[in-house]
Amino acid sequence: MNSKRTRKRYNKNTKIIIIMVLMVGVIGLSIGFSAFSKNLNINSTASVTPDASDFKVLFSSSKDSVVDGDLNITSHSDSASGTTATINNSDPLHPKITGIKATLTKPDDYVNWYIYVRNEGKYTAYLKKIEFGEKKCIAKDGTSQELVDKACEAIRLSIFYDGEPDNWDINFLSTTKDNITKHPLEKGTSIKAAIQINYFSNATLADGDFDVEFGDITLTYSTTDS
C-alpha cells in the first residue's frame, strides 16, 4: 500500500507526457485539378485532358531524390525523446508519415523530425493549405482530467516549412491555414520542412501522466497559385 502511494507521488513529480501523432500528408488533387483538368477545346477539333499521375508531390528524407523509410528525430534536451518515424510513398496520391511519438518530461521540451517535400511531377506545385486534425488530451489513472485540459493548451504540434531552423519562411502552429499563396515547388526540386512537438514553458502542470493524440495533418498542393 505504501509502495503504491510512493509510486503515485513519483509519477506526480515526473509529469511525463506521452504524445502520439499520426501525420498524413495528402496531395490535394481535388483542388489542384479543379483548376487544371477542364478540357480545352480548340475549334471543336482538339482537347487537352491532363493525367493525374503527372502531378506528384512526395515526402522524402533526402533533398535530391525520393527516399522512403526511416525518419530520425532531433531532441531539444536530454529529457525529451521520440521514435523513428516512417515515410511511405507507396500510394503516390496519398503519401504519409507514420509512427511519430514523443516523450516530453518538462516545459520547454520539444522534438523535431526534419523532412523534405519533393515535386516528382511534371508541373509546378503550389502549397495551398495545411490542415490540422483535432487534438485530444486523455488523463491516465490517478491524474486529474481538469488539470490535463489546462496543460493540454501548452502542447503544440507544428509544421515549419521552407527554410532552415531559426529561419523558416512560414510556421503553422497547430492551426489550419488555407488560401496560402507564393509558395511554389518547382518540378524536380525539394523544400525542407520540420514536424515539431513542443511543450511550451507557460504550461499548467498536470498532477500525473497523460496522453496527447493529434489528428492527421494534411498538406494540399495545387497546380495554380490562385
N, C-alpha and C positions, 0 to 999 in steps of 0.2 A: 504493500500500500504506500509506504514511504517512498519506495523506488518510483512508483507511478507519479507521485507528486513532484519528486525531484526532476523526473524526465519532463514533466509538463512545464516546470519553471525554466528548464533549459531550453525547451522549444520556444517558450515565450521570449527568451532573450535573443535567440538566434534570428528569429523572424525571417526564415528562409522563404523565398518566393520562387515557385516553380512556374515558369512561363512556357506554355506550349503554343506554337504558332504553325499554322498551315498557310503557306503563301503560294498562291496560284496566279501566275501571270497569263492572262488570256488575251490573245491578239484580237483586236476589235474589228473583225471583218464586217460585222453588221453595220458599223459606222463607215469604215473606210470604203466599202464598196457601194454604199448607198449613194455616194457622190461619184463613184467610179465606174459602176457597171451598167449604167444606162447605155443602151445601144445608140451608136452614132450612125445615122442613116445619111447617105450621100446620093442624091438623085434617085432614091429608092432602089439603088442597084448594089450597094455595099453596106456592110455593117461591121462594127468592131465590138467584140464581146471579150472583155478581159478574163484571164484564167485566174481563179482564186489562188492557185498554187504558186503564182508568181509574186504574191505578197506574203513575205515570210519574215517574221521577227522572232528571234530565239534567245534563250538565256545561254550564257557560257561562262566558264571560269577563266577563259583566255581572251585576250584582246584581239588577237589576229586570226582566230578561227573558232568554230563552234566546238567546244569541249564539254561533254556531259560528265556526270559523275559527281564526285565529292566536292563540296564547297566548304572550305575551312573557316573557322571562327577566329576573330580577334577580340580578346578580352581587355577591358579597361583596367582591371585591377585583379589582384590575387583572389579576391573574394567573389569574383564573377567568372562564370564558366558556361559552356554551352556545347551543343552537339555538332557533329559534322552533318551539314545538310546535303541534299541530293538534287542535282539538276536532271530533269527528264524532258527531253525534246522529242520523244518517240512519236507524239502526235503534234505535227508542226502547227496545227491550228490552236492547240491548247498546251503550249509549253508550261512547265511548272517547276517549282522548287518546293520540296517537302522535307519533313524531319527537322524543322527548326525548333530548338528547345533550349532555354537558358535558365540558369540558376543564379539569382541575384540575392545577396545577403544584407545589403545596406544601401541607404540612399546614396546617390551619385554613381552607383554601379551601372555599367552598360556594356553591351557586347555588339559587335558588328560582324556582318557577313558581306564581303565585297563580291560583286558580280559584274558581268558585262552584258549589256543588251545589244545584240548584233543583228544587223539587217542583211539577211541572206537572199532577199528577194530581188526583183528587177526594178523596183520603184523606190523613191524616197518615202520613208515612213515618218509621220509626224505624231508625236505624243499628244493625245487629246484629253486623256482623263486618267486619273489614278483613284481607284475606289477602295475604301477600307471596309471590311466586314465589321460585325458587332463585337465589342469587347465584353467579356464576362469574367467576373472575379468570384471564385467559389471558396468559401471558408472550409477548412478541414476541421476534423473533430477537435473540440476544445477551443476553437477560435471564434471570436465574435464576428458575425456577418456584417454588423453595423460598422465596426472598425475597418473591416475589409473593404466595404464600399467606399469609405473615405480614402483609404490607402490606394485604392484602385485608380483614383483620379490622377495619381502621380506616375502610373505605369504607362509608358507610351511605346507604340510600335511606329517607327518612322521609316520613310524612304528618302534617301538623298540621291539626287540624280544629276549627272553631267558635271564632272569636275574631279577634285581630289579632296581628301579630308581637310576641314577648315576652310575650304574654298569651293563648296558645292554651288552650282548655279541655282538650283531650286530644292527646297525642302518640303516634305509633306509629313506633318506631324499628326498622324492618326486621323486626319480629316480628309474626306473625299474632296477632290478638286477636279472640276471639269472646265470646259472651254479653254484649255491650255493652248497657247499658240507659241510660235517661234522656237520650237524645239525639234528641228528636223534630224532624222537619222538617215544619212545618205546610204545608198546601196553599197555593200561591201565594207561598211565601217561599223565600229562599235562605240558605245557610250558606257562609261563606268557608272555604277550605282552602288548604294550600300543599303542593307537592311539593318536597322538598329532597334534593339530593345533596351529601354532606358528606365531606370528607377530614379526619378527626379528628387533633388535634395529637399524640396518643400513637402515631402510626403508626410502624411499622418500615419504613424506606425500602427500596424495591427498587433494583436496580442498573441499571435501564433502564425502557423504556416497557412498559406492559401495558394490556390492555383489561379492563373490568369490565362484565359484562352482567347485568341483573336480569330475572327473570321477570315475568309480569303481576302487577298489583295488582288485587284485586277488592274492591269495596265492596258489601256486601249490606245491603239495606233490607227491612223488614217492615211490615205494616200493624198489627202489635201489638208491644207493648214487653215481652212476657213470653216 
